[in-house]
Amino acid sequence: MLVKLAWRNIWRNKLRTSIMLGAMVFGLMSVIVMIGFMNSFYNNMIDNTINWQTSHVKIHDIRYPDDPDINFTIANMDVLSRLLDKQDNIKAWTSRHLVNGMIASARSTRGVVINGIDLKTEVVPLSTKVIAGEWMDDQGRNPIMVSKKTSERLNLRIGSKVVLTFSGGDGDVTGAAFRVRGIFQTASSSMDDSNVYVRKADLSKVSNVIGVHEVAIMFYEIDDAEIFVNTLPKHVNANTREQWLIRDWQTISPILKTMMDTSGVFNAVFLLIFVIAMAFGIVNILLMSVFERTQEFGVLMAVGMSKGNIRGVIILESALMSICGTTVGLLGAIGLTYSLSQTGIDLTSFGDSLQGFGVDTILYPSVSIGEYASAFSAVMLAILLSGLYPAHKILQQRPVDAMSEKH
């Protein structure tokens, strides 16, 4: 009987109830879609940083990160190669010959990191981001890949000649001419601005340094990176262990770890703000509804209806509204999030700004089951609690006073 009475009460003012339910539905949908958007933003930024810059694990000579001298190559590379080839959880690994130098065209000169890469094993998917020309192969003499930003600043096109200069292994300035084979563009403007790519053998020949400066490793599972960093040193002798610097992506870029840890907090705060705002709205609606029926509640108390039942009716009203609003809102949010996860959110108009964060221009929202459950539960609980205050206010009145109220 109480449920039937509560259901009739909330529809006595259809416009007010419809407005409140609409606010709940669209509010919950907006919050969940925003959570999905932020998840995709953070995940995309982390994935791009790992894919394009940090990899899952990098290995250098212990001195190299602080002083990138061209002679600080990785010692005992043959030992490291055998160890990496034995790891079943490694998806791919590659070695690179790195040089800090200058790239010069007829128009201008810029400082860059010259990456000498192995075309067969390179883990950075740069070949998928070529927007002009073609990816390098074994053919031709001294091909080079430059970014779109670098090509614009140096006025380069396919086939243009550039000169790379740097300090060689003997300390003298050396260099060579290279031909632009292709132009690429990634999601990270910082990477595009500071890197060019050539064949490892070509760079090693010009630098007159044998060896590699960096080993980049990608795993099938990201969690294996930290385990690998802790276990690899146990398989080599103390002398070799002291010469290698083994770091996972979280150590190389601590900001990524911080972002992962804070993304959940951001979502929780965003949900809390919405729940609090909605709770105030529900309280306001219920107070208006309750005080419009003060005389009715006075009559009910006068004829013997217990305060518990009256409180129950008011709380049931808020419960029924919450069930209707959150259920429809949750279903709508699931449908909208799924649709956006398939089509993506096109942010091309913000492309330049997103490149500064290393984020793609199309994001695909994703929301976990736990996040759906948290949002649904938080909203339900907030609305149920919202009915306590109006119930408390009406029950403070005596039946005779309530029946004499004029509205």
N, C-alpha and C positions, 0 to 999 in steps of 0.2 A: 504494500500500500504506500509506503514512504517513497519508494522509487517512482511509482506512478504519479504521486503528488508532486515530487521534485521535477519530473519531466514536464508536467503541465505548467508548473511555475516558471520554468526558464523560457517557455514559449508564449507567455502572456504578453510580453513585449517582443514581438518577432524581429523588429528592426534592430533593436539594441543587441539582442542575442546574436543575430546574423552578423552584425558589424564586429562583435567580439570574436565570434568563431572565425570570421574571415581574417581578422588580425592574427589570431593564433595560427591558422593554416599557413598564411603567407609568411608570417614571421618565422615559423619553424622551418619552412622550406628555404627561406633566405639564409638562415643560420647554417643549416646543413650544407647547402650549396657553397656557402662561403668557406666552411671548414674544408670541403672537398677542394675548392680552389686553392686555399693556402697549402693544403697537403701536396697538391700537384706542383705548386710553386717551389716549395722547399725540396721536394723529391727531385724535381727536374734540375734545380740548381746543383744539388749534391751529385746527381748522376752525371751531369755535364762536366762538373769539376773533376770527378774521378775519371771519366772517359777521356777528357781532353788534356788534363793537366797532371793530376797526382797519381793516377792509376790506383790500384788497391795497395800495392807495396812498391817502394823504390829502394834501390841499393846503390850506394856511392862509396867512394873512398872516404874514410872518416874525416879527412881534411877538406873535402871538396865543397860542401854547402857553405862553409864560412869563407873559403878562399878558392873560387872556381878556377884554379890554375890548370892550364891545359895538360900539364904533366902529371896531375893527380888522377891517374887511371885506376880502375879497380884491380887489385892484386889477386892472383890465383883465380883468374876468370875461368880456367878449365875446370877447377874444382866446383865453382859455383854453377857452371853449366850442367855438370853431371848431377848435382843435387836438385836443380830445378827440373831437369828432365825426368827425375824419379817421382816427382810429386803428382799424384793422380788428381788432386783438387785444383791444380793450376789449369786455367783455361788457355792462357797464352802468356808468353813472356818475350821480351825483346831487349836488345842492347843498343845503346846510342853513343855516338861520338859527339860531344857538345863543345861549342866554342862561342865565347862572347866576342863579337866583332862588329864590323860596320858593313852595310850594304850601300853601294853608291850607284846612281844612274847619272845620266847626263844632266838631270834636273836638280837632284838633291842627294843628301846622304843621311842615313839613320843608323842608330845603334840597335842591334838585334842579337838574339840568341840563334846561332846557326846549329840546327839539329841534323846530324848525320845519322840517317836511319837505315835499317835493314828492310828492304821492300817486302821480303817474304814473311817477316815475323812481326812487323810493327803493329802495336796494339791500339794505337790511336786511329780511329776510323776516318782518317782525313780524306781518303779516296772517295768517300761518300759525300763530301762537301765541296767538291770541285765545281765551280760555277762557270769557268771558262778554260779552254784548253783541255788538257788531259792529265791523268795521273802519271807519275814517272814510271819508267821501266828500265830494263838493262840497256836499251838502245840510246845512242847519242852521247855526246860529250858534255859533261857537267850540266845536267838539267837542274832546275831549281823551282820550287813551289813557293809562291808568295801569297799573302792574304790580299783580299780586295782593298782593305784600308791601306796597306803598304803600296799596292799598285797605284792607287789614286795619289798618294803623297809623292811617289817617285815618278809618276807619269809613265807607268809600265803597261805593256800589253804583251800578248803571247808572242814569243820570239825576241823580246827585248833583251839586250845584254846588260848585265849588272856585274859589278866587281865586288867581291867579298874580300875584306882585309881584316887581319887579326894578328896577334902575336903567336908565332909558331913555337914549337917545342924547344928551340934553341934561344928563344927570347927575342929574336928579330921579327920585324914586321914582314908578313908574307901575305899572299893573296892570289886570287885567280878569277878569271872571267867565267860567268855562268849565263845560261840562256833560260829565260822564263818558259817553263813547260806548261804550267797551269796556275790558275788563280783560285783560291779557296775562300770560303767564308763560314765560320763557325758561330755558335751562339755566344761565345766569349770574346768581347772586344779586347780585353787585356791580352789574351793569347794571340789573337790576330795581329795586334799591334807590335808584338815583340818577338815573333818567331818566324823563321823561314826554314825550309826543309830541303836537304840535298841527300844524295846517296852517301852512305857511310864510307864506302871505299874512296869516293872522290874527295871527301873532306879529310880523311886520314892521310891521303897522299899529299894534299896541299899543306897540311899542318906538320907533316913529317913526324907524327906521333902514332905509335902502334898501341892499340888497346881501346877500351871503352870507358866512358865516364859515368854512365848510368845504366841500370837495369830496371826496367819497368815490368811489373807483374800484374796480371788480372786473374782473379779466381772465379770459379763457378758461383760460389757463395761469398758474399761480402764479409760474413762473420769469420771466414777462414783466414782473413788477412792478419788479424791480431794474434791468432794461434800460430801462424807461420812465423811472425816476427819473434815470438817467444821461443819457438822450438828450433829454428834453423841454426842459431849459434851453437847449439849442443852437438851438431854434427861436424863441426870443424875444430881444428886445434886452436889453442889460445892465441897464437900469433896472428892467424888469419882472422879470428874473431875480433881482435883489436883493430884490424885494418878496415873492416867493413862497417858501414853505417846503414842499418836496416830500419826503415821507418814505414809505418802504415799510413794510410790517407788521413787518419785523424791526427796523427802527429805532424804530418807535413802541413796540414791546413786545419788548425784547431777550431777555426770559426765554423767549419762544417759540423763538427761534433757539438758545438754550442747551439747551432741552429736546430739540429736534431733533438737536442734535449729541451729546447724552449718552444718548439712547434706545438707540442702537446699542451704546454702551459698557455700559449696564446689562444689555442682553440677553447680551452677550459674557461679562460677569462672572457672570451667573446660570448660563449654560451651563457656564462653567469650574468653578464650584462643584459642579455636578451631575456633571461628568465626573471630577473629582478624587475625589469621594465614591464614585462607581461603580468607579473604577479600584482604590481600596483594597479594595472588596468583591471584585472579580475576583481581585486578588492573593491575598487571603485564601482564596478558594475553590480556586484553583489550587495554593497551597502545601499546603492540606490534602489535595488530590487527589494531588499529587506525592509527598508524604512518606508517604502510605498505600501507595504503590507503590515505595518505595525499593528493596526487594529485587528487584522485577521489573526496575527500571532497572539494578541491579547485575548481574543475569544478562545483560541485553542488552549491557551494556558488556563483560562477560567473554567473550561469544561473538563479539565483534568489531563490534558496531554502533557506528558513529562518533558522536562527541559532537555533530556537526552534525545527524545524523538525530534524536538524542534531543532536542536543542534544537528541531528542527523539529516533532517530535510535540507537544511542550508548547505551542509557539506556535500550531500548527494547532488545538489544542484551544481556545485562547482565540479564535482567528480564527473557528472554527465557531460558538462561542457568540455572538460579536459579530455575525456575519452573520445568525444566526437572530433574536437579540434585537433588533438595530437595524432589521432589515427589517420584522419584525412591528410593532415600536414605531412606525416611520415610517409604515407603512400605517395603523395605528390612529390616529396623530396627524393624518394627512391627513383621514381620515374624520371624526374628532371635530371638527377645526377647521372643516371644510366645513359640518358640521351646525350648529355654533354660529354660523357666519357667516350662516346662513340664518335661524335662530330668534332669535339674539341671547342675551346674558347679561343677565337682568333683575336690576338692582341698585336697584329701587325702594325697598327698605328702607333704603338708604344715600342717599336722594335729597337730604336737606338737606346732607350732607357733600359730595356730588358737585357740588351747585350752587355751593359755595364755590370749586371748581376750574373751574367752567364746563363740566362734563361731563354728557352725557345719562345717563338712568337705564338705558338699554338699549344695550349695547356689542356690536359685531360683530367678533370676532377676525379678524385677517388676518395671514398669514405668507407672506413672499415665497419664491420658489424658492431664492434664495440662502441664506435663513435655514434652509430645510429641508436644503439641501446642507451647510451649515456644521455643523448639529447632527449630521447623519448621519456626516459625515467625522470630526468631533471625537470622537464616541463610538467609532467604528470604530478610530481611531488609538490612543485611550487603552486600549482592550481589547487590541489587538495588543501594545502596549508592556508591558501588565501581565503578559504571559507570559514576558518576559525575565528577571525576577528569580527566579521559581521554577525556571526552566531553569538559571540560573546557580548557584543553591544546590545542585541535585542533581548538577550536573556537577563541583562541587568535591570530591565524594567519590570515593574509589578504589573500584573494583569489589568488592574483597574486603570493604571496610568496609560498602558498601551491601548486599551479600548477607547480611551478619551482623546487619543492623538488625532489631530486633523491634518490632512495632507492635501 
